[in-house]
Amino acid sequence: MSWRLEVAVQTPAHSALGDVLSYASRESLPPGTLVRVPLGRREVLGVVWSGQPAAPELSDTDGPAIKPVAGALDALAPLGEAWRDLVGFAARYYQRSLGEIALAALPPQLRDLSAVQLARRLKRQAVPPEAAAEAAGAAHAGLPPSAEQTRALARFEAEPGPFLLHGSTGSGKTEVYLQAVAALLDREPGAQALVMVPEINLTPQLEARFKDRFGSTAVVSLHSGMTHPQRLASWLAAHAGAARIVLGTRMAVFASLPTLRLIVVDEEHDPSYKQQEGARYSARDLAVWRGRRENAKVMLGSATPSLESWHQSRPAEGDDPGGRYSRLEMPTRIGTAALPAVRLVDMGRQPARTVLSDALLEAIGQRVARGEQSMIFLNRRGYAPVLACGDCDWKSECPHCSAYRVFHKIDRTLRCHHCGFTERVPRACPSCGNPDIAPVGRGTERLEEHLGELFAAVKRPDGSPVRIARIDADSTRKQGALQSQLAAVHAGEVDVLVGTQMIAKGHDFRRITLVAAANPDGALFSSDFRAPERLFSLLMQSAGRAGRDAAYLAAQGATAEMWIQTHHPQHPLFEALRKHDYPAFAQRELQDRAAAGMPPFAFQALLRADARTQEGAQAFLNAASAAAEGLERAELVTRYPAVPHAIQRVANVERAQLLIESRSRVALQKMLWAWQPLLHGLRREPEGKGVIRWLVDVDPQSI
């Protein structure tokens, strides 16, 4: 008998080819089987989604015979129904094609292997699941849990969840994750756990703790920083059930885990869980959905939860039935360590152009003299944001973007952080010839240099000079650079650490007793309604790097401090930060969001368009808005006029966006689904001729 298979393949963006393509097969292949199929002139990887017996001629009634499957990777067990359901939901909810989500979730190297090569690879890698279960079962016990950890774990075991673990920085959330995984594997040796972190640089230290507890055989990592062979090996181990614990970034939410029973999302508030290219999915939200679908417990953890998760974990009160999540509280640090005291420096009272106040410099100097470490956070890399001429007002604008090129002094370049365009710094102003062009503003590179000058005469306890280090995207470009720099900080080889948000979250620095935020005011009055939430989170996470080791503080006779230099010390955000009072901050923000009808009290999507001209992009978006009139549930959805992006031109492409908003998630989704064919059709109309690409971004993180 011949079979007609429906196969999900990665079709070109906006091709409107549909979710699956039909292929012929001489044998029945179960759903989830990986196959190689012809697509145009190429042969690509696909996933069988369904199949049925076909007519003898294997043809469409009104078209040519459908193409046959080139081959099946049948050495690999088919992808399970739960995995396919997850992919299907993500495709529907985030308005993408099925094949785009499915194929992006698979290791890149898998797309290039033949059936023979894959079979050989599987034979080489095979680890009996029993061996992995035995290794995981041989885990050694960690430290006894604290009273707060014990209460959180007891509720986690007794209640269905999902759970939001709200624990202050240093309260031992990672130990709760470890204990929860250990309890699962003791109870069910064949089970699998997925533990997610927001960024690649947080995986090494977490991986070390999990391997130390459960052994290296049971633990694998999945993230984009791995080589293709490494990613394939980890994915195959998870798919076969040999890996009991998978650690990864947002891509790991799509890992094939046939016996998944536990999902942990650490630092669940972090915007990095939202994909910003291609299929713009939220790994945190998909983790919650996947847990419900696969009957796996889900724990979201953070010291500063997202307002969406905080709202979902609200207790029942009066007529309010409460949220869908259970909230677990761990408000105190492990042992006797106290949260750092927050000190505000009013920069309005400092001399003009002050970079770091005298009081802050003195505090840092005292810590250097005692052999302690300090950390200064400035979320702007490079030497200076712009190079300018004082005579003719020339500035280092990027010729391809509506942004300035950043001055990098180390290699004497002007570099655009949006399109990557780089040039050598000119000897004189390109506009008027003035040789006196100067940097304006400060980045981490310039701050590092400034600190070197200020502390040139200061000595460490052993009489050696002060050691200053910088960690940002520029200093960690080379392979292994970040690991070596973090190791130097942990070893006490750095006295003052300067960096961007890369150093502000997740790291367990034991000797840092002072953290300072040099210039955090920019987000206070941003047009993006999420900016205050991100700022509070970043500052509170930064503060959490100080004073994590109570024994070290006691031995030094020191106290942990967080210094914030601001022109607005009376702002309510800083008042809540001084008290480490996230609930007060969240309550105020949620009241403002409710009054304005913003998420989580409403649901949003953005229609984005890239075009050769700004007029063309906006014309397409406005035409799309007009075409939405009369669609199902359109009357329940508000469509705002098209506007340019904050940085409207990148790499000579003009960008615009149109905000869509509704109080009903169902109404928004139904309208977006009905809108898709109209958007495809608009590309062929005059309004769409200049459009390069468009996309729908559901639940956007920045507007």
C-alpha positions, 0 to 999 in steps of 0.5 A: 500500500502507498501512503500520503504523508503530511510533513512539516518542513521549514518553508521560506518566511511568508511563503504562505505554503501552509503548515505541512506539505504532502509527500508520497511514501511506500511505507507507513511512517508514524507521526514524529518520524524525521524524514528527508524530503525534496523542497524545490531543488533542495533536499531538506529535513522534515517531521512527519505530522500525519499520514493516510493511505493514498490513491494508487497513482499518488497524485492530486486530482488536479495537479502533478503527482506528489513527490516521494520521501527521499528517506527516513531517519528511522534509527531515531525514535519518533518525536512524541505526541506531547512534543508535537503538541507543544510545537503546534501550540507555539506555532498557533499562538505566536503566528508562525508556521508549524515547520518553522517552529519544529525545525528550529527546535532540532539541532542544526547538525541533524538536518545534514545527516543521512540515515546511515550517518545518524545510525552510526552516531547513535551507536557510538553515543548509546548510553543505556538509560539504566546507567543514567538512572543509576548515576542520577540515583547515586547523587550525594546529598547537599547541605541540609535545607533551611526552614524556608527551603523546607517549607517551600519544598514541602508545598512544592511536593504537596500542591499541583502548581505551577509555582512561583518561588519568590526568594531574595537574592542569596536565599538559596533558590538553586538549592531548592531546585537541586532538592526538587530534582533529587526528590523527583529522581529518588521517587521516579528514577526514569524521570527527566527534569528541565532546568532553564537559565536566561543566558549562556554565561549562567550555565557553566556554574549551574552545570558544575553544581548539578554535575557535582550533585548528580554526576556528569552522566545524567546531566547535559546542557543545551544552548547556542554557545555549544558547537553543533556536534555538542548540541546534537549529542546533548539533544540525542541523550535527552531524546533517548532518555539517557540524560535525566537533567537538561540544563539550557537557555530558552531553546531548551524548552523545545528539547525532546524529553519523553519522560519529563516530570519537572521544569524549572525556570530560573530568573523567570523575569528575564527578558532573554526568555523571549526570542527576538528573532524569527519565531518570537516565542516566550520560553517561560510561558511555553514552559508553563504550557508544556508542564500542564500538557505533560503533567510535569510540575513547573517552578518559576524562580526569581527575586524580582518576578515578572509582573505577569507571574506575580499577578498570576500568583496573587492570593484569593481575596474577596471576590478575586479568586486569585491567580493560577500559580502558587506563590512560595516565599523565601524572603531571607538569605541563607545563614546570617547574611543580610541583604545589602544596605542601599545608599542613594547619592543625589547627583544633583548635589554633586559638582557638574560632570561628576562620574563617581561621587567622592563618597563612593570612591572613598567607600571603594578605596576602603574595601580595596585596602581591606582586600574586598571586592567592589562591582560597578554596573554601567549598562553601556559598553564601549568607551563613549556613546558618541564622538563629537566635534565642538565646532560644527556639531558633527557626531559619529552617526552611523550612515546605515542606521538612525543611531550613533556609532560608539567610540571604542578606544582600545582599537580606535574604532567607531562601531555601530552596535546595531548593524556592526558597521565599523570604521577607524576613528578619523584624525579630524572632524570629517565635516569641518576638519577640526582635529579636536573631536572628543568623546561624549558620555561614558561607557564601561571602557571609559569608566574602567580607564577613569577608575585606573586613574583615580586608584593609581596611588591606592595599594592593596593589603600586600602593597600591590596596585589595584586590579581593575577588570571589565566584563562586557560583550567586547571583553568576552568576544574570544572563546573562553574569555568570559569563563577565565574572567569570572574565574579571576573574580572568584579567585580574588584576583580582581579588586574592582569589577566594571561591567554591563548587565552581564555581571548583574545577575545570577553570579555567586561572587563571594567576596564582593561587598559593595555594588554601585550603579553609576547611571541608572536614571535613563529607564525611569522616564522611558516611553516603554511601560516595562522599563521601570520593571526592568530597571528595578529588577536589574538594580535589585539583582545587582544588589544581590551580588554583594554580601552573599557570604556571611562568614566572609563579611564577619571575618572582614568586619564589613557590611554589604552595600549597594550605592545608586547614583541618581538625579531622582533620589525621591522616586518611588522606585528607589524608595522600594529598592532601599527597603528591598520591597519588591511587593510594594514596587509590584503593587504600585506598578500593577495599579498603574498598569490596571488603570492604563489597561496594560499587561497583565490586564490586557494582551498585546501584539505588534505587527512589524514591517521592514521596508525600503522607506519609512513611508512604505513600511507605515503604508503597509501597516495602515493598509493592514489595519484597514483590512482587519475591519470586520474580521472575527472579534475585531471589534474587541481589539484596538489597533493603534496607528503605525509609528516608527521604531525607536531606532527606525533605520537599521542597516539601511532598512526602515522599520515601523510597528503597529500595536494591537491590544485587547482585554481578551486573549481569545479575541486577539488570537482569533483576529490575528489568525484571521488576519494572516491571509490578508497580510500575505495578500497585501504583499502583492498589493501596491502598499506591499511592494516596498516591504522587505518583510513583516512579522507578528510579535505576540506578547512583545517585551518592548514597544 
